[in-house]
Amino acid sequence: MRERTRTGSIMMTIIFLIFLTLNAQAGWAQTPKEVSMTSYGVGSQAYVFSAGIAEGVQKVSGIKTRVVPAGNDIGLFLPLKAGEVDFAIFTGGTGWFASHGAGDFAGAAYGPQPLRMLWRGGNLYVGYYSRGNAGLNKLGDLKGKRVAMVPGSTTINNLNTGALAFGGLKLEDVTIVNMPSHGAAGKAVVEGAVDMHNFGTTGSRPMEAAASPQGIYWFDMDINDKEAWKRYYEWAPWTLASLVTRYAGEEKGIKPFHAVTYPYNMWAMEMTPVDTVYAYAKAIWDSYDDYKGRHAELPEWNHENMANFSGCYYPYHEGAVKLLKEKGKWTDKHEAFQQTQLENERKRMALWEKSKKEATAKNIKIGGDEWKLFFWNQLIAANLLQ
């Protein structure tokens, strides 16, 4: 009798192990109960996106999301890199700098990072604005004016530097006003503390400006001025020129204008478990009908844009690939894109190591301003800016 019990226990163990093996082979996701992600601070589009999506995800899947606000790009990325949070939500601009090891991510502790798209969000329109009564007509009129910069936010700063370059200006032509966060810089425009800043065109700060007694003025970037755009792309190569059709002040009769667009994404690191990414991406997919009405831009975080890699210079996470394959959205073009981005990532990482050796031989301090320019030029020479 005792022998039968022992045999039965062994059989049950074997069956359980077979079940676990089949479970792993089938790729069944282990759904997390709670995840965490960094986001730009309260008042930013990222914070609204993360909160809206989190509510939809919890309603549909039961997964809770803890959102951790941060004031700049480094603050967004460091917890993700350290594994302190599962995901992050920030623009393709920040993703570009992190994946390329450029700007603030050219510090000695960084370099090109194995960043992955968990969810490719909607295309973000980014424009440059001032108060409606500032008396400014074009970006070149900013000479001698106050322009916001956010230390640690290389994307924000390069966008503003690019805008000045578009207008034929340099940083020394304006007064730089350092702000603690992107949201604070946007608010400073409304309050008259700075004369220009960039923002998502449907973001809360431009909406506040448009609703204020002073109103809002969007700078139109002449689509036909090729030289101006050439100067601009030297600072913001991840952007695409676009006619903006969703923006603060539209309801007040302000006409459409030209600015730039690039995607807003949710991110993970290469090391983030496939099951975790897959489960959360699937929950986003399934909760679209719930969260799409929570912000004017969230309808763009749809299934079609998830599978749209235009304007992207970084790979999808394996968990996202698994979902797209499951939904029949992964094509030969997607596979070619994925392999190209993975190869470019390998090239950038190799270039980083090679460039460090060359810089050391030239007595260039790794992480310093001279190094940042040196590595930027190395990326250009290797045709790896995109």
Secondary structure in CASP SS format (residue, H / E / C, confidence):
PFRMAT SS
TARGET T0000
AUTHOR 0000-0000-0000
METHOD secondary structure of the structure
MODEL  1
M C 1.00
R H 1.00
E H 1.00
R H 1.00
T H 1.00
R H 1.00
T H 1.00
G H 1.00
S H 1.00
I H 1.00
M H 1.00
M H 1.00
T H 1.00
I H 1.00
I H 1.00
F H 1.00
L H 1.00
I H 1.00
F H 1.00
L H 1.00
T H 1.00
L H 1.00
N H 1.00
A H 1.00
Q H 1.00
A H 1.00
G C 1.00
W C 1.00
A C 1.00
Q C 1.00
T C 1.00
P C 1.00
K C 1.00
E E 1.00
V E 1.00
S E 1.00
M E 1.00
T E 1.00
S E 1.00
Y E 1.00
G C 1.00
V C 1.00
G C 1.00
S C 1.00
Q H 1.00
A H 1.00
Y H 1.00
V H 1.00
F H 1.00
S H 1.00
A H 1.00
G H 1.00
I H 1.00
A H 1.00
E H 1.00
G H 1.00
V H 1.00
Q H 1.00
K H 1.00
V H 1.00
S H 1.00
G C 1.00
I C 1.00
K E 1.00
T E 1.00
R E 1.00
V E 1.00
V E 1.00
P E 1.00
A E 1.00
G C 1.00
N C 1.00
D H 1.00
I H 1.00
G H 1.00
L H 1.00
F H 1.00
L H 1.00
P H 1.00
L H 1.00
K H 1.00
A C 1.00
G C 1.00
E C 1.00
V C 1.00
D C 1.00
F E 1.00
A E 1.00
I E 1.00
F E 1.00
T E 1.00
G H 1.00
G H 1.00
T H 1.00
G H 1.00
W H 1.00
F H 1.00
A H 1.00
S H 1.00
H H 1.00
G C 1.00
A C 1.00
G H 1.00
D H 1.00
F H 1.00
A H 1.00
G C 1.00
A C 1.00
A C 1.00
Y C 1.00
G C 1.00
P C 1.00
Q C 1.00
P C 1.00
L E 1.00
R E 1.00
M E 1.00
L E 1.00
W E 1.00
R E 1.00
G E 1.00
G E 1.00
N E 1.00
L E 1.00
Y E 1.00
V E 1.00
G E 1.00
Y E 1.00
Y E 1.00
S E 1.00
R E 1.00
G C 1.00
N C 1.00
A C 1.00
G C 1.00
L C 1.00
N C 1.00
K C 1.00
L H 1.00
G H 1.00
D H 1.00
L H 1.00
K C 1.00
G C 1.00
K C 1.00
R E 1.00
V E 1.00
A E 1.00
M E 1.00
V C 1.00
P C 1.00
G C 1.00
S C 1.00
T H 1.00
T H 1.00
I H 1.00
N H 1.00
N H 1.00
L H 1.00
N H 1.00
T H 1.00
G H 1.00
A H 1.00
L H 1.00
A H 1.00
F H 1.00
G C 1.00
G C 1.00
L C 1.00
K C 1.00
L H 1.00
E H 1.00
D H 1.00
V C 1.00
T E 1.00
I E 1.00
V E 1.00
N E 1.00
M C 1.00
P C 1.00
S C 1.00
H H 1.00
G H 1.00
A H 1.00
A H 1.00
G H 1.00
K H 1.00
A H 1.00
V H 1.00
V H 1.00
E H 1.00
G C 1.00
A C 1.00
V C 1.00
D C 1.00
M E 1.00
H E 1.00
N E 1.00
F E 1.00
G E 1.00
T C 1.00
T C 1.00
G C 1.00
S H 1.00
R H 1.00
P H 1.00
M H 1.00
E H 1.00
A H 1.00
A H 1.00
A H 1.00
S C 1.00
P C 1.00
Q C 1.00
G C 1.00
I E 1.00
Y E 1.00
W E 1.00
F C 1.00
D C 1.00
M C 1.00
D C 1.00
I C 1.00
N C 1.00
D C 1.00
K H 1.00
E H 1.00
A H 1.00
W H 1.00
K H 1.00
R H 1.00
Y H 1.00
Y H 1.00
E C 1.00
W C 1.00
A C 1.00
P C 1.00
W C 1.00
T C 1.00
L E 1.00
A E 1.00
S E 1.00
L E 1.00
V E 1.00
T C 1.00
R C 1.00
Y C 1.00
A C 1.00
G C 1.00
E H 1.00
E H 1.00
K H 1.00
G C 1.00
I C 1.00
K C 1.00
P C 1.00
F E 1.00
H E 1.00
A E 1.00
V E 1.00
T E 1.00
Y E 1.00
P E 1.00
Y E 1.00
N E 1.00
M E 1.00
W E 1.00
A E 1.00
M E 1.00
E C 1.00
M C 1.00
T C 1.00
P C 1.00
V H 1.00
D H 1.00
T H 1.00
V H 1.00
Y H 1.00
A H 1.00
Y H 1.00
A H 1.00
K H 1.00
A H 1.00
I H 1.00
W H 1.00
D H 1.00
S C 1.00
Y H 1.00
D H 1.00
D H 1.00
Y H 1.00
K C 1.00
G C 1.00
R C 1.00
H C 1.00
A C 1.00
E C 1.00
L H 1.00
P H 1.00
E H 1.00
W C 1.00
N C 1.00
H H 1.00
E H 1.00
N H 1.00
M H 1.00
A C 1.00
N C 1.00
F C 1.00
S C 1.00
G C 1.00
C C 1.00
Y C 1.00
Y C 1.00
P C 1.00
Y E 1.00
H C 1.00
E H 1.00
G H 1.00
A H 1.00
V H 1.00
K H 1.00
L H 1.00
L H 1.00
K H 1.00
E H 1.00
K C 1.00
G C 1.00
K C 1.00
W C 1.00
T C 1.00
D H 1.00
K H 1.00
H H 1.00
E H 1.00
A H 1.00
F H 1.00
Q H 1.00
Q H 1.00
T H 1.00
Q H 1.00
L H 1.00
E H 1.00
N H 1.00
E H 1.00
R H 1.00
K H 1.00
R H 1.00
M H 1.00
A H 1.00
L H 1.00
W H 1.00
E H 1.00
K H 1.00
S H 1.00
K H 1.00
K H 1.00
E H 1.00
A H 1.00
T H 1.00
A H 1.00
K C 1.00
N C 1.00
I C 1.00
K C 1.00
I C 1.00
G C 1.00
G C 1.00
D H 1.00
E H 1.00
W H 1.00
K H 1.00
L H 1.00
F H 1.00
F H 1.00
W H 1.00
N H 1.00
Q H 1.00
L H 1.00
I H 1.00
A H 1.00
A C 1.00
N C 1.00
L C 1.00
L C 1.00
Q C 1.00
END
